[in-house]
Amino acid sequence: MELLDHDQELALALFSDADAFATELMDRILDLLSVDRLRRRYGDCNRNSPLVNVRSARGSRLWIRFTSIPLPLLPVNALKHLSFEITSNAGKITHCPNFGQLVYVYGVVYAISNIRKKLFRQRFICKICKSIYDSYYGCELSLPSGCCTTWIREDIESHDYLPYQEILLGPVPNMTSGGLEIAAKGSFCSRLITVYLFDDLTGRVALGDSVALIGHAKMHCDSSAAISSLSPSSYWFSNPRIKANNIFVPFNLNSLKVSSNQSRTDTFRGKDGKISLEMLCKELCNHGPPSTLWPRLFPIAVLLSLVATNYSCDTYEHPPAASSYPLLDGPLGKRKGITARKQIHILVTTRGFSSDNTLKCLQAASTYASRCMYDAAGKCRYVAQVKHEDEAKENQMVHADCLALSKGGLLILDLSFITAAKKNNLCDAMDRCGSKLQQKKVVNVYGTTTIWALSQESSQKTGIRPAKQRACLQDQSLLRRFDIVFEEPLGLLAESDLVQTLIMDLNESLKSSTSSSELQQHLLTASRIASVRITDKAHRLLCSYYLALRRDKESGDCSTESADDASILTLESLLRVAEACAKLCLSSEIREIPHATLAIMLCENTYLTKVIQKYNEH
C-alpha cells in the first residue's frame, strides 16, 4: 500500500494522466502480486464467465470479478466538493470549507492489505482505590481532579482493538465490448484512492472485485514540488481517505428524462429485444439533464448495488444471481456464507411523471435489479405489474398487493393512485416485516425496515380520485411505518445539504414516547448545524456502549435485564450524541444494533477520523 510513497513516477502520473496511470499501476501490481495465478485458476475467459480479461500495455492480465457489496451509493461527482488540507513547506495548514462530505466511490480493487488492528481503548486501574479509567484512541486520559497519576497502572489485558483494512481502489478499465464506457460519465472512480474499512466491513472484498463504497472523505494534499504547478481546482485529484459506512441517502426521480426524438418503445431495448439497463444508462448519459442529481438515480434508487453486476450486452451475458452479495436474508446468502444485512425496502414514488416513460424506465431498472419482486405466494419474480384501466388509461400503477414486502424487495408505487385497501395491504406487510425485529435480544427498539423516498413536487396527473389521493397522502398511518420521511423537494437542495434532510420517525412502541419525541427533536436540531462537533463525554459514552454491545454479541450472553439496560443506554447515547454532533446520518440502521452504533461512530469528526489521521502520520 506504500507504492506511491516509493514510486515518484506513479505519483506524478496520478496528477497528469489518470488513464495512463491506471494502466501503469495495473502492470506493476500484477508484477508484485502475481495475479497470473488467477488466470491459471479460473481458465480462459469466455462469454458466460463472470470474469473479464483485461490486457495491459505489457501484456499482463488482470482478472476482474464483477461483484457487489450491500452498501448505498452516492455520485463520485461529490469528490470535487470535498474539503482538503494543504500543508505548505512552512507548516501552515489551510482548511477549505465543507469538511468531510459523504462520497460514493466505485472502482476495481487493485490491492488489498491484511486485516490489522488498532488500539481502540486503553484501560487504567488505580492501585489504591481500584477505580477504572478508560482512554479511547485519539483522546487523552481524563482523570478526576485531585487524582494522583503515580498509582495509575495500565491494564494491558483489558485493551480493546479495532480491526481495520485498507484497499487500493482504482478506475475500471475501458471495456467497450462490455458497455461500461458509460463509467466515465457516471458514478465511477477515475483515479487512485485509498479506502479504509473498519470493524465488520473488513474482509468483505477480494483482489479484483469491483466494489461500491460510501463514506466520509477528507482530502489530504501536500503542496510539494510534485503538484505545486497545478491549479487549486486540481487538488481534488489527490488521494482522499474514505471511511466506509452503511448509510442510505435520498434521491429524486424528477431528474429522469428520456430522449424525445427516439421511440419510447425501443429506447431501452437491446439487440435481443429485451429491455436493457445498458441502453437505459446510455440514454441517461446522453440525454440526461445537467442536474447533479441524475447520476445517482439508478445506482441509489433502483439498483442499490452495482450496475456492473446486472447488465446485458452482446459479449457479456446476464450474470447469475449468485455473483452478487444480496442485501436480504435468504438461501442465496446462506449458501455463499455471507452475513446478510437486515431487510431493507425502498418505496419509490413516481408522482408528477408521464406514466408511459416512467413505468418503462422503472420496469427496465427493476428487471436488472439485484433484488427482484415476488408475488404474494413467493413463487415467481416480478418486474412490475401495470394495470391498464379502460375507463382511465392514464391510471397506471404498480399494485402493492402484488408484492410481498415480507419477502424483501423493491417496491415501485405511484402514490397518486393508491387506494385505501392497497394502503392497508402495504401497511400489513410492513408490520409483518417489522415484527421480526421484536425477537432481538440486544435492543427492544421496534421499527420497520423500510426507507421512504418521497418527491414532494405537485403531481401533473389528473386522477379520477383526487379526494382519496389527498386523504392517502395525508394519512400518517402509512408514513409512520417508514423509517425516514423526506418532506422537502430534493431537487431544490444543494449537494452538501442532502444529508441534512434526514428525519427520524421512531415508532410509538418505544418505552417512552417523551424520549422518542425528544430524540427526534434533537436529531432535527443537530442536522441543521453547519459544523461537526462532539463532546468528550458523548465520545466516551458512545465508545463504551459500542464495546459493551460487541462483547455481548461475541459472548452470546444477553439476558433480559441486560437487554433492557442496553435499550435505555441506546436512547441515552443517541440523545447525547445528537446534542453534541451535527449531520448525523441516521437511517434505518438505527433499528439494528450494533450496526447502528457503527454507523454513528463512522460519522465525520468522530474517533475514527483521529484513527485515520494518526495512521497517516506514521
C-alpha positions in Angstrom: 0.0 0.0 0.0 3.0 2.3 0.2 3.6 2.0 -3.6 3.1 5.7 -4.2 5.4 6.7 -1.4 8.3 4.9 -3.0 7.5 5.5 -6.7 7.5 9.1 -7.7 6.8 8.2 -11.3 3.5 6.8 -10.4 2.7 9.7 -8.1 3.4 12.2 -10.9 1.3 10.1 -13.3 -1.6 10.3 -11.0 -1.8 14.1 -11.5 -1.1 14.1 -15.2 -2.9 11.3 -16.9 -5.4 9.1 -14.9 -5.8 6.6 -17.7 -2.1 6.1 -18.2 -1.6 5.9 -14.5 -4.3 3.2 -14.2 -2.6 1.1 -16.9 0.9 1.6 -15.4 -0.4 0.8 -11.9 -2.1 -2.4 -13.1 1.1 -3.6 -14.7 3.2 -3.0 -11.6 0.7 -4.5 -9.2 0.4 -7.6 -11.4 4.2 -8.0 -11.3 4.2 -7.5 -7.5 1.2 -9.7 -6.6 1.5 -12.4 -9.4 -2.1 -12.1 -10.4 -1.5 -14.6 -13.2 -2.3 -17.3 -10.7 -5.9 -16.2 -11.0 -5.7 -16.9 -14.8 -4.5 -20.5 -14.1 -7.2 -21.0 -11.5 -10.2 -19.7 -13.5 -9.1 -20.6 -17.0 -9.7 -18.7 -20.2 -12.4 -16.0 -20.1 -15.5 -16.8 -22.2 -18.9 -15.2 -22.9 -20.6 -16.7 -19.9 -17.9 -16.2 -17.4 -18.2 -13.5 -14.7 -14.5 -12.8 -15.3 -13.3 -10.1 -17.6 -9.9 -10.4 -19.2 -8.2 -7.0 -19.3 -4.9 -6.8 -21.1 -2.5 -4.1 -20.2 0.2 -2.5 -22.3 2.8 -5.1 -21.2 0.5 -8.0 -22.0 -0.1 -8.9 -18.3 -3.6 -9.8 -17.3 -5.8 -8.6 -14.5 -8.9 -10.7 -13.8 -11.8 -8.6 -12.6 -14.7 -10.3 -11.0 -17.8 -8.1 -11.1 -19.3 -8.4 -7.7 -21.2 -6.1 -5.4 -21.4 -5.4 -1.7 -24.5 -4.2 0.1 -23.6 -0.5 0.6 -25.5 2.5 -0.6 -24.3 4.8 -3.3 -23.5 8.5 -3.9 -22.2 10.1 -7.1 -18.4 10.4 -7.3 -19.0 13.9 -8.6 -19.3 14.9 -4.9 -15.5 14.4 -4.6 -14.8 17.8 -6.1 -16.9 19.4 -3.3 -14.8 17.9 -0.6 -12.6 19.8 1.7 -8.9 19.2 2.0 -5.8 20.4 3.8 -2.9 21.9 2.0 0.3 21.9 4.1 2.9 24.3 2.9 6.7 24.0 3.4 6.3 26.4 6.3 4.0 24.1 8.1 0.9 26.3 7.6 -2.3 24.3 7.2 -5.1 25.8 5.0 -8.6 24.4 5.6 -11.1 24.5 2.8 -14.9 24.7 3.5 -17.4 21.8 3.5 -15.5 19.5 5.7 -16.0 15.8 5.2 -18.7 15.3 2.6 -20.4 11.9 2.0 -19.0 10.5 -1.2 -19.6 7.4 -3.3 -16.7 5.5 -4.8 -17.0 2.7 -7.3 -13.9 1.0 -8.8 -11.7 -2.1 -9.0 -9.7 -3.3 -6.0 -6.1 -3.2 -7.3 -4.5 -4.1 -4.0 -5.7 -5.1 -0.5 -4.0 -5.3 2.8 -4.3 -7.8 5.5 -6.8 -7.1 8.3 -4.9 -5.3 11.1 -5.9 -4.0 14.5 -5.6 -0.6 16.0 -5.6 0.0 19.7 -9.0 1.5 20.4 -9.3 1.6 24.2 -6.8 1.6 26.9 -7.8 0.7 30.5 -6.1 2.1 33.6 -6.6 1.0 37.1 -5.8 2.8 40.3 -3.8 0.7 42.7 -5.2 2.4 45.8 -8.9 2.7 45.2 -9.2 0.2 42.3 -11.0 2.8 40.2 -11.1 2.1 36.4 -10.4 4.8 33.8 -10.7 4.3 30.0 -8.8 6.2 27.4 -10.1 5.9 23.8 -7.8 6.2 20.8 -7.2 9.8 19.9 -8.2 11.1 23.3 -6.1 11.8 26.4 -6.8 10.0 29.6 -9.3 12.1 31.6 -8.7 11.8 35.4 -10.8 13.4 38.1 -9.4 16.4 39.8 -7.0 15.6 42.7 -6.2 12.1 41.3 -2.6 11.2 41.6 -1.2 9.6 38.4 1.5 7.8 40.4 -0.8 4.9 41.4 -2.4 4.5 38.0 -1.3 1.4 36.1 -2.2 0.2 32.6 -4.3 -3.0 32.3 -2.9 -4.4 29.1 -5.1 -7.5 29.2 -8.2 -5.3 29.0 -7.2 -3.4 25.9 -9.7 -3.4 23.0 -8.6 -3.3 19.4 -10.5 -2.1 16.3 -9.9 -4.2 13.2 -9.3 -2.2 10.0 -8.2 -2.8 6.5 -7.2 -0.6 3.6 -7.8 -1.2 -0.1 -6.4 0.5 -3.1 -9.4 1.3 -5.3 -8.7 2.3 -9.0 -10.7 3.1 -12.1 -12.5 0.4 -14.1 -10.6 -0.2 -17.4 -12.3 0.9 -20.6 -14.2 -2.2 -21.7 -16.1 -1.0 -24.8 -17.3 -4.6 -25.5 -18.9 -4.7 -22.1 -20.8 -1.5 -22.4 -19.0 0.1 -19.4 -17.8 3.1 -21.4 -20.6 4.9 -19.6 -18.4 4.7 -16.5 -16.6 7.9 -17.4 -19.9 9.8 -17.3 -21.4 8.1 -14.3 -20.5 7.4 -10.7 -17.3 5.6 -11.3 -13.9 6.1 -9.8 -11.4 7.6 -12.3 -8.3 7.9 -10.1 -6.5 6.0 -7.4 -7.9 6.3 -3.9 -7.2 4.6 -0.6 -10.2 3.3 1.3 -10.2 2.3 4.9 -12.7 -0.3 6.1 -13.4 -0.7 9.8 -14.8 -3.4 12.0 -17.4 -5.6 10.4 -16.7 -4.1 7.0 -13.3 -5.7 6.8 -12.8 -8.8 4.8 -15.7 -8.0 2.5 -13.8 -7.6 -0.7 -11.1 -9.5 -2.6 -8.4 -8.6 -5.1 -10.1 -7.9 -8.5 -13.5 -7.2 -7.1 -15.4 -4.2 -8.4 -17.0 -2.6 -5.4 -19.1 0.4 -4.4 -18.4 2.2 -1.1 -19.9 5.1 0.6 -18.2 7.1 3.4 -17.0 10.4 4.7 -13.9 11.7 2.9 -11.3 14.3 3.7 -8.7 15.4 1.2 -5.0 15.4 2.2 -2.8 17.4 -0.2 0.9 18.0 0.2 1.9 21.2 -1.6 5.2 19.7 -2.7 7.0 20.2 -6.0 5.1 17.4 -7.5 1.8 19.3 -7.5 2.9 22.9 -7.0 2.3 23.7 -10.7 -1.3 22.5 -10.6 -4.2 24.9 -10.2 -6.1 24.8 -6.9 -9.0 23.1 -8.7 -6.8 20.2 -9.4 -6.2 19.4 -5.7 -9.3 17.2 -5.6 -7.4 14.7 -7.8 -5.4 13.8 -4.8 -5.8 10.8 -2.5 -8.9 11.0 -0.4 -9.2 8.9 2.8 -12.6 7.4 2.9 -14.3 5.7 5.8 -16.9 3.2 4.6 -20.2 3.0 6.4 -23.7 1.9 5.9 -25.9 5.0 5.5 -28.5 5.4 2.9 -29.2 8.8 1.2 -32.1 10.3 -0.6 -32.6 10.8 -4.3 -35.0 12.4 -6.7 -36.8 10.8 -9.6 -37.6 14.2 -11.2 -34.1 14.1 -12.8 -35.2 11.3 -15.1 -35.8 12.3 -18.7 -35.7 10.3 -21.9 -34.8 11.5 -25.4 -37.9 12.9 -27.1 -36.6 12.1 -30.6 -36.5 8.4 -30.1 -39.2 5.8 -29.9 -40.2 5.2 -26.3 -40.8 1.6 -27.2 -37.2 1.0 -28.5 -35.3 3.3 -26.3 -34.4 0.8 -23.7 -34.3 -2.4 -25.8 -31.1 -4.1 -26.8 -30.5 -6.2 -29.9 -32.0 -9.2 -28.3 -35.3 -7.3 -28.0 -35.2 -7.3 -24.2 -35.3 -4.1 -22.1 -31.6 -3.4 -21.4 -30.3 -1.5 -18.5 -27.2 -0.7 -20.6 -29.3 1.1 -23.1 -31.2 2.8 -20.3 -28.0 4.1 -18.8 -26.6 5.2 -22.1 -29.8 7.2 -22.7 -29.5 8.9 -19.3 -25.8 9.7 -20.0 -26.6 11.2 -23.5 -29.8 13.0 -22.8 -29.9 13.4 -19.1 -30.5 16.9 -17.6 -27.5 18.9 -16.4 -28.6 18.4 -12.8 -26.2 16.8 -10.4 -28.9 14.5 -9.1 -29.4 12.4 -12.1 -26.2 10.2 -11.9 -27.4 8.7 -8.7 -30.9 7.9 -10.0 -30.4 4.2 -10.7 -27.4 3.4 -8.5 -29.3 4.5 -5.4 -33.0 4.5 -6.1 -33.4 1.3 -8.1 -30.4 -1.0 -8.2 -28.9 -0.3 -4.7 -25.9 -2.3 -5.9 -23.5 -2.2 -8.8 -24.8 -1.7 -12.3 -21.9 -3.9 -13.5 -23.4 -7.0 -11.8 -26.6 -6.8 -13.8 -26.2 -5.5 -17.3 -26.9 -7.1 -20.7 -24.8 -6.7 -23.8 -23.6 -8.7 -26.8 -20.4 -10.1 -25.3 -21.4 -10.5 -21.7 -24.4 -12.4 -20.6 -26.5 -11.6 -17.6 -24.6 -13.0 -14.7 -26.3 -15.4 -12.3 -27.7 -14.1 -9.1 -25.0 -15.9 -7.2 -22.4 -13.4 -8.5 -23.7 -10.6 -6.2 -24.0 -10.2 -2.5 -27.6 -9.9 -1.5 -28.9 -7.4 0.9 -31.6 -9.7 2.1 -31.7 -12.9 4.2 -32.3 -16.0 2.1 -30.9 -19.2 0.8 -28.5 -17.4 -1.5 -26.8 -15.6 1.3 -26.6 -18.7 3.4 -25.1 -20.8 0.6 -22.4 -18.2 0.0 -21.6 -17.9 3.7 -22.4 -14.2 3.7 -23.8 -12.4 6.7 -26.8 -10.7 5.1 -28.0 -7.4 6.3 -31.5 -6.9 7.6 -34.3 -6.5 5.1 -34.4 -3.0 3.6 -37.3 -2.0 1.3 -37.4 1.1 -0.8 -40.6 2.9 -1.7 -40.1 4.8 -4.9 -42.9 7.3 -5.7 -43.5 8.2 -9.3 -45.7 11.3 -8.8 -45.5 14.0 -11.4 -44.3 11.9 -14.3 -45.6 10.8 -17.6 -46.9 7.3 -16.9 -45.6 5.8 -20.1 -42.0 6.9 -19.8 -41.8 6.5 -16.0 -43.1 2.9 -15.9 -40.9 1.9 -18.8 -37.8 3.2 -17.0 -38.8 1.6 -13.7 -39.5 -1.7 -15.3 -36.2 -1.6 -17.1 -34.4 -0.8 -13.9 -36.2 -3.4 -11.8 -35.6 -6.1 -14.4 -31.9 -6.0 -13.8 -32.0 -5.1 -10.1 -30.2 -7.5 -7.9 -33.3 -7.8 -5.7 -36.4 -8.5 -7.7 -40.0 -8.5 -6.6 -42.1 -11.5 -5.6 -45.8 -12.2 -5.7 -47.8 -12.9 -2.6 -47.0 -16.6 -2.7 -43.4 -16.1 -3.4 -43.4 -18.4 -6.4 -42.3 -16.1 -9.2 -40.3 -13.0 -9.7 -41.9 -9.8 -10.8 -40.6 -6.9 -12.8 -43.6 -4.8 -12.3 -47.3 -5.3 -12.8 -49.0 -2.5 -14.6 -52.8 -2.2 -14.7 -54.5 -0.6 -17.6 -58.0 0.5 -16.7 -60.3 1.0 -19.6 -62.0 4.0 -18.1 -58.8 5.8 -17.3 -55.7 4.5 -19.2 -53.5 7.1 -17.5 -54.2 5.4 -14.2 -51.2 3.1 -14.4 -49.6 1.9 -11.3 -47.7 -1.0 -9.8 -50.0 -2.8 -7.4 -48.9 -3.0 -3.8 -50.9 -6.2 -3.3 -48.8 -8.0 -6.0 -45.7 -7.7 -3.8 -44.9 -9.4 -0.6 -42.8 -7.0 1.4 -42.1 -9.6 4.0 -40.1 -11.4 1.3 -37.9 -8.4 0.8 -37.5 -6.5 -2.4 -38.1 -3.3 -4.3 -41.5 -1.6 -4.3 -42.4 0.8 -7.0 -45.6 2.6 -6.3 -47.4 5.6 -7.5 -49.0 7.3 -4.5 -51.2 9.4 -6.7 -53.5 6.4 -7.3 -53.1 4.3 -4.2 -56.4 3.2 -2.7 -57.2 2.7 0.9 -57.4 -1.0 0.5 -53.9 -1.2 -1.1 -52.6 1.1 1.5 -53.8 -1.2 4.2 -52.2 -4.2 2.5 -49.0 -2.3 2.3 -49.1 -1.4 6.0 -49.9 -5.0 7.0 -47.0 -6.4 5.0 -44.6 -3.8 6.6 -45.9 -4.6 10.0 -45.1 -8.3 9.5 -41.7 -7.4 8.4 -41.1 -5.1 11.3 -42.3 -7.6 13.8 -39.3 -9.8 13.2 -37.1 -7.2 15.0 -39.0 -7.8 18.2 -37.1 -11.0 18.6 -33.9 -9.2 19.0 -32.4 -9.7 22.5 -29.9 -6.8 22.3 -32.3 -3.9 22.0 -36.1 -3.6 22.2 -36.5 -0.7 19.8 -39.3 -1.5 17.4 -39.4 -0.3 13.8 -39.9 -1.4 10.3 -37.0 -2.0 7.9 -38.0 0.4 5.1 -36.7 3.6 3.7 -39.2 6.1 2.4 -38.1 8.3 -0.5 -40.6 10.9 -1.4 -40.6 13.5 -4.1 -42.9 16.3 -3.0 -43.4 18.1 -6.3 -47.1 18.6 -7.2 -48.5 15.9 -9.4 -49.2 16.7 -13.0 -51.7 13.9 -13.4 -55.4 14.4 -13.5 -56.5 11.4 -11.5 -60.1 10.3 -11.0 -59.9 10.1 -7.2 -58.4 13.5 -6.1 -60.1 13.4 -2.7 -58.9 9.9 -2.0 -55.4 10.8 -3.2 -55.1 13.7 -0.8 -56.5 11.6 2.1 -54.0 8.9 1.4 -51.0 11.3 1.3 -52.1 13.0 4.5 -52.8 9.7 6.3 -49.9 9.2 8.7 -50.7 5.5 9.3 -48.7 4.7 6.2 -45.9 7.2 6.7 -45.3 6.1 10.3 -44.3 2.7 9.0 -41.3 4.0 7.2 -38.0 4.8 9.0 -37.2 8.1 7.2 -39.5 10.6 5.6 -38.2 13.3 3.3 -40.6 16.2 3.3 -38.8 18.7 1.2 -38.4 18.6 -2.6 -34.9 17.3 -3.0 -34.5 19.0 -6.4 -34.2 22.3 -4.5 -31.5 21.1 -2.2 -27.8 21.7 -2.7 -25.4 18.8 -3.0 -24.0 19.4 0.5 -27.4 19.6 2.0 -28.7 16.2 1.0 -27.6 14.5 4.2 -29.1 17.3 6.4 -32.7 16.4 5.5 -33.0 13.2 7.4 -35.9 13.0 9.7 -36.1 10.1 12.2 -39.6 8.8 12.9 -39.3 6.4 15.8 -42.3 4.2 16.5 -44.6 4.9 19.4 -43.9 1.5 20.8 -40.6 2.9 22.3 -40.6 2.7 26.0 -41.0 6.4 26.4 -43.0 8.5 24.0 -41.4 11.6 25.5 -37.9 10.3 24.9 -39.0 9.4 21.3 -40.1 12.9 20.5 -37.1 14.4 22.3 -34.8 12.3 20.3 -36.5 13.3 17.1 -36.2 17.0 18.0 -32.5 16.6 18.9 -31.8 14.9 15.5 -33.6 17.7 13.7 -31.7 20.3 15.5 -28.4 18.6 15.0 -28.9 18.1 11.3 -29.1 21.9 10.8 -25.8 22.7 12.5 -23.2 23.6 9.9 -20.1 22.4 11.8 -19.5 19.0 13.3 -18.6 18.7 16.9 -18.7 16.0 19.5 -18.0 16.4 23.2 -15.6 14.2 25.1 -18.5 12.9 27.3 -20.6 11.8 24.4 -17.5 10.4 22.7 -16.7 8.2 25.7 -20.3 7.2 26.2 -20.7 6.0 22.7 -17.4 4.2 22.5 -18.0 2.4 25.8 -21.5 1.4 24.7 -20.3 0.1 21.4 -17.7 -2.1 23.1 -20.2 -3.4 25.6 -22.5 -4.5 22.8 -19.8 -6.1 20.8 -18.6 -8.1 23.8 -22.1 -9.3 24.5 -22.5 -10.3 20.9 -19.3 -12.2 20.9 -20.1 -14.0 24.1 -23.7 -14.7 23.1 -24.9 -14.0 26.6 -27.6 -11.3 26.6 -30.1 -11.6 29.4 -33.4 -9.8 29.6 -32.1 -7.4 32.2 -29.0 -6.5 30.1 -31.3 -6.1 27.0 -33.4 -3.6 28.8 -30.4 -1.7 30.1 -28.9 -1.7 26.5 -32.2 -0.4 25.2 -32.2 2.5 27.6 -28.5 3.2 27.1 -29.1 3.2 23.3 -31.6 6.0 23.7 -29.4 8.0 26.1 -26.4 7.6 23.8 -28.2 8.8 20.8 -29.7 11.8 22.7 -26.3 12.9 23.9 -24.6 12.4 20.6 -27.3 14.2 18.7 -26.9 17.1 21.1 -23.1 17.2 20.5 -22.8 16.3 16.9 -24.2 17.6 13.6 -25.2 16.0 10.4 -25.7 12.6 11.9 -26.7 10.4 9.0 -29.0 8.1 10.9 -31.1 5.8 8.8 -32.9 2.5 9.4 -29.6 1.2 10.6 -30.6 2.7 14.0 -33.0 -0.2 14.4 -30.3 -2.8 14.4 -27.5 -2.9 17.0 -24.5 -2.9 16.8 -24.7 -1.8 13.1 -26.4 1.4 14.2 -23.7 2.2 16.6 -21.1 1.5 14.0 -22.8 3.8 11.5 -23.0 6.6 14.1 -19.3 6.2 15.1 -18.3 6.4 11.5 -19.8 9.9 11.2 -17.3 12.6 10.4 -15.1 14.0 13.1 -15.5 11.1 15.5 -12.8 9.0 16.9 -12.3 7.2 13.6 -11.2 10.4 12.0 -8.5 10.6 14.6 -7.5 7.0 13.9 -7.0 7.8 10.2 -5.1 10.9 11.0 -2.8 9.1 13.4 -2.3 6.3 10.9 -1.4 8.6 8.1 1.2 10.3 10.3 3.2 7.0 10.7 
